[in-house]
Amino acid sequence: MIEESVLLPGVKVGQRCHIKRAIIDRSVDIPDGLRIGYDGKQDADNGFRITEKGIVLVTREMIANLQEKKKQHAAA
């Protein structure tokens, strides 16, 4: 589900994703099941930037960092 968001060209959204009030940078691959824009604390913990008005910015680098963090957590 995508609400009130801007997805730049080349964005791929995985299955069961929920995106609300977000700007997704070009060529970002959003992993399956990711929720963006619903929980500010979770978005910040995921490394996403949040504007003063609550818009969430997601870049390729942020997604890569999140995936690396999840891999490290799973290996621990």
Sequence and secondary structure as in RCSB ss.txt:
>XXXX:A:sequence
MIEESVLLPGVKVGQRCHIKRAIIDRSVDIPDGLRIGYDGKQDADNGFRITEKGIVLVTREMIANLQEKKKQHAA
A
>XXXX:A:secstr
 EES EE TT EE TT EEESEEE TT EE TT EESS HHHHHHTT EE TT  EEE HHHHHHHHHHHHHHHH
 
